[in-house]
Structure formats: structure tokens, C-alpha cells
């Protein structure tokens, strides 16, 4: 009744996934595929299902036996198990059901489990979910705290001034996006999508025509010195007739594809601009908790030339999401986003809410703020880029989940037509521009660049755009310099003296990092690469006072005296939260962010 297939690539993927997987109770855990019996065996019906539909063939991608990489062929390979990737996978399978078709779809996710690397505010607009699952309320989606109030404050050092709220969150919900992603993963697997958490897509595969044919996962069990450890396993090639990149903001493979095929120039043309979001989830006193209460702030502690702000969202179970966002085009190299967040929590209008509470989780992630002006042409030979990898965040709404999901659904329709009817996948670009995503981002296009002129001019311009012109301005504003070029030299600024943490409301980085559940195997090559190892000491330190040590929210980068007393950059790659700030803000773009071993990184559960 059972068949032993321990030698197959499929089994290796499952076993590695099971080893790395942190949540045994997850509905899409490998346990749900392998069953409760010994993991060396797979139920015959599941095996037959793989043989008949999901896995078209196995192959070796190299003629050298020692360096051969086993391959699995799918119809569609999706990189990234976030809202965009899972929505694409689900929509593809729904179309298969509707049209009596059979397409094999897999999702590869570098986090140890779905949701482990997902961090967002999140006030959720259910528009896309209504389309994907019209009966989601009856299907126990983790969305049950409607927004009950919506406030917007301008902060000075000691006061909070109420402003009209531009966010219009009526009908939206306060959620944990990592929990919603897990639910989407369950739905995807129920439809037949194969999901592999714990596998990092490290390489794009091309054919002789320069078309993308899939991805390869990185090798496991490689020591820091490059030697192979006893548990070494060669990476696996996941080949697809179509490859979709849904890696999230600043996806490493997505950026390579955008550059290789000049997709940004073919699209809206302007560079992407980013912000760093830092977030904690607190459990507060019950008498202070107001489920569904939403608050956003601008102003203090940031200076008037630095764009950013905060959010406080009251979730369920006495939990409050407290976050701080700093645009990465800030000028002062002494600015430390993590410490600015700690200062924010000391504000007399904020601190009383948090006093007496406890921090449950901490994390950080970059977000796209370029919007309409920065959208690349999303289609490349052999696939497409979707979600935040393409940059569909609506900045004035501070929302990107619904647009990411919709982009996944739109590309699924195009991919289905490509594979089943022979139509060109480029139809995705046309469908995107005729969708409500495009309408949203077009009407919101001038909000973010308005703040290039400073806080108060930005508020004035954005108010005119929002309340009077309603997005119909005849002018499209441009973004300023790329974020890394915006950093000024240290000589024109003075160092910022930040207060020491009090251990009650404010904390040091090691304490916060512990709350992120971040974990990497220490004995592996660093995934943070310096293109020129001399730049930190010869350029960044003398000209910019070593900004790496401040813009990173996890103390990955430290300048440490060597035996002669000279400062040298030390990279603590094991601390990495995968936020991508270093690859964005480094003044000389000298840091290349690559994927570490699959399963490493943060372990978010309620972010």
C-alpha cells in the first residue's frame, strides 16, 4: 500500500522541509503530505497524484555526476510564499477547476514556514480577498477585528495635534499578515499547490535563448570556509514553463531580472524609493485596549526633511501593533531608524499606552514607496514579477497587501491563457493597467514625492491632491535622488545623542533581536557580500561615519578595532532580519544581499 521513494528529489525536498519547518501544527506542513507514518514512506495515492499531474519529470541539470543538480519540472514555479505568490497559485488552481484543466504549481519559500518572513502593519483592505474567496468569512480566515476608529496625529516633542484622517479605513480590518498568509497557504494546498518552505531560491535559470526557465535553490550544508559539511546537499532546480517572482520588497532575484532585461526603463521609468519599517507587537493592559482602533502619526521625532511616521493598530487579544517607518532617502548619516523608533515610544501621548505591557515580537522590513512612477515592466521572457517585488504599495493608504494579491490574481489569468490557449503572457501588462490597481496607484502618485519639499509643504501638496484634485492633477511629480545617493557626508552634520533604553518601553538591539526569533546557522558563508571589501574603511567610515552601523535594525554591521586600533567592518550575518535596508542605503551600493540557507532568518508568527 506504500511505496518507498527515498531517493527521489521530491522526497528530499519534503524531508529537508520537514527538518527546517518550525510549526508542526501548520496545515501545510510536510506532515500534512507525509502523513503520520514513518517519513520514509509516502501514501500511494499522493504519489500517484504527483506522477500523474504535479511532477512532469525529473532530470539532472549537469553532465558532471559530482556537481549534478536534480531538477523537478512544473508548469508554474512561484518564488515567494507571501500574499502575491499564494494568490497567484490559488487563482491558477481555481481556473484549472473552472476550465477542467491540469497545471502543476509549486511555491518555494525561504522562510522556515509560511509567514515566518512576513511583516506588515497591517490594516487590511479585503477587496482582493473578496474576489479570490467571496466566502472568506465563512471559511475562518483570520480576519475578525474591524476598524472602529481612525485617527491621524501630527506630533511635536511633547504634544499631539489631531488632523483629518485621509486613510478611510471604514470596512477594513486590523490583522496579522503572517497569520493570513498561513491561511492562504492552507487554501492553496487544498487546491493542489505544492508548497516548499525552508528553501531559498538563489539562482535564476536560463536557456540558450536567454529565457528564464526556473530557479535553483542554494546548496545546504556548506561551511563558512566554503567546504562541504557532513550534511551537505546540492541545491535543486525547480523548472517551470512560467516562473513568477513574488519575493517581496527588493527581492534579490527580482532585482537581477529587472536589471538584466531593463524592465524599469520599459515600465514607468523612475527608480524605486524605499522606507524601513520597524515593528513590535505588544500585549497591553485590558483597560487600555480598544480592538480596531487605528492611529497614524507624522512629525516628531523625525526632522522636517525626513519623511516617515508611526502606526498603532489595536488587534485582538489585548495585542497592539506598534510600528515606525523611516524613508530611506534621509540625508543625515547619523540618523538611526531603530533609535528614532525608541524615541517615538517615549512621547507623552504614546508611552502611557505601552507602560505595564510586554513586547511579544519584534521585526523590521523595507517597503516600496515609489508607487506609480516606479513600476517596472513586469513581464520578462519566461515569467513575470508580481506583488511588492514590482512595487504596488499605495503610499497614502499605507497598504500593499490587497494590490499584491490582485497582481497575483491578474498574472494567474494571463499565465493560464498562455499555457492553455497559447496567448502571450505580456497580456498581464495590459490587464494590470486596466485594473483597479492602476487606478489606485495613479491617483496616489503625487503623495510621496510631495514630501521631497519637506514635511509641511508635503502635507499641503498632498492635502490638495487628496481633497481637491482627487488624483487628477495634470502634473506627475518625480522622486528625488535614489536613496543611497541622498545620504550626505558626515561633516555637515553632528552626531545624534540617543537616550539609553529604559528596559520598560525602550530596548537595546540585542533584546529586540531575541524577540524576532531570528536564527541562522553560524557555520555557513555570509549571505551579505561586499563587492569591494575596501569600501567600508576607505569610503563609508571617513566620509559617512560608518552608516551601516546605524541604518541596520539588527546590528549586523559593526566597526570593531583591530589589533592596531584601526576600525574594521564586522558583518554579523547571523543577526540578519532580511529587511534589505543595507542593499538599499549603502552609499556606494557595495553590499549585495543574497539568500542564506533556507529556513534561516526571522520566525514571525503574529507580525
Buried (B, 14 or more C-beta within 10 A) or exposed (E): EEEEBEEBBBBBBBBBBBBBBBBEEBBBBBBEBBBEEEBEBBBEEBBEEBEEBBBBEEBBBEEEEEEBBBBBBBBBBBBBBBBBBBBBBBBBBBBBEEEEBEBBBBBBBBBBBBBBBBBBBBBBBBBBBEBBBEEBEEEEBBBEBEBBEBBBBBBEEEEBEEBEBBBEBEEBBBBBBBBBBBBBBBBBBEBBBBBBBBBBBBBBBBEEEEEBBBBBBBBBBBEEEEEEBEEEBBBBBBBBBBBBBBBBBBBBBBBEBBEBBEBBEBBBEBBBBBBBBBBBBBBBEEEBBBBBBBBBBBBBBBBEBBBBBBBBBBBBEBBBBBBBBBBBBBBBBBBBBBBBBBBBBBBEBBBEBBEEBEBBBBBBBBBBBBBBBBBBBBBBBBBBBBBBBBBBBBBBBBBBBBBBBBBBBBBBBBBBBBBBEEEEBBBBBEBBEEBEBBEBBBBBBBBBBBBBBBBEEBBEBBBBBBEEBEBEBEEEBEBBEBBBEBBBEBEEBEEBEBEEBEEEBBBBBEEBBEBBBBBBBEEBBBBBBBEEEEBBBEBBBEBBBBBBBBBBBBBBBBBEEEEEEEBBBEBBBBBBBBBBBBBBBBBBBBBBBBBBBBBBBBBBBBB
